[in-house]
Amino acid sequence: MKATLAAAAAILIATTAASSAADMAVKAPMVAPAPVLSWTGFYVGLNAGATWDGHNGADVVSSGTFSGGGGNPAIMNQGAAGATAHLSNGNGHNGGFIGGGQIGYNYQVTNWLFGIEADIQGILGSSNFTASTSVIANNGLPVTTQLNASKQLDYLGTVRGRLGFLATPTLLLYGTGGLAYGGVNSSANISQVHQGADTFGSTAASFSETRTGWTAGAGLEWLFLPNWSAKAEYLYYDLGDVSYNAGLLQGAFTNGVVRYAVSPQVSTRFDGKACRRFPALLSFPHFAVGGFEA
């Protein structure tokens, strides 16, 4: 009997020990959640790309202001008609290089991203336009006019909002829009000859100003490392129309006596497209503890 009780006790102890060992094998140590990507945070970066004019040309409109003592008003009006023309270069939309830097902030809510970005870029490139006219005056002799104009956008900056959707944890598709500003300048020169009548004249003018307008576009951004991303972006910008007056274009005889005078006004538009690549954007942080919700 004692032997039987001892054997039963031994079996019970062995079973309990085995059960405890099995429980110990099942229970694994606690592991902290792995860090996951987050787009929330500030960032800085560089960009480079190309820009194209939206309005490739300039317009000159002239009006008569003086027909001279006892002069012929018809000659003045024909001089004004000769100094009125649309100027172009016939090459389509001129392009140039654009490059600069940007700073911004992103805030991620599940798959959506809200952000603000400010950037400024220098631009290399200018547009030059020409036109030639010939008007037959009432004396049967031609009034020939040569018109030249140029325009250039020296720099372009924007302050924009961004609204994006995360197609994957590392790929952002977004739209953007807001304020645009830029340094614009334009110049023009006009020369005119009344052939056979020995009258000629010329004038020139220039304009320079910082203009404001608007911009809108879209892009995609790829987070290829926890704190580094690259993106491609398209923007349309519009800084509006510019008009400025040139000095009087006077048709004078060789002895200096003015026969007529006209007043030209030059106008052009500063708008266009910019396609930019952002090869290096450093963000802090793009790495946090959390989860991505698909």
Secondary structure, 3 states (H helix, E strand, C coil): CHHHHHHHHHHHHHHHHHHHHHHHHHCCCCCCCCCEECCCEEEEEEEEEEEEECCCCEEEEEEEEECCCCCCHHHHHHHHHHCCEEEECCCCCCEEEEEEEEEEEEEEECCEEEEEEEEEEEEECCEEEEEEEEEECCCCCEEEEEEEEEEEEEEEEEEEEEEEEEEECCEEEEEEEEEEEEEEEEEEEEEEEECCCCEEEEEEEEEEEEEEEEEEEEEEEEEEECCEEEEEEEEEEEEEEEEEECCCEEEEECCCCEEEEEEEEEEEEEEEEEEEEEEEEEEECCEECCCCCC
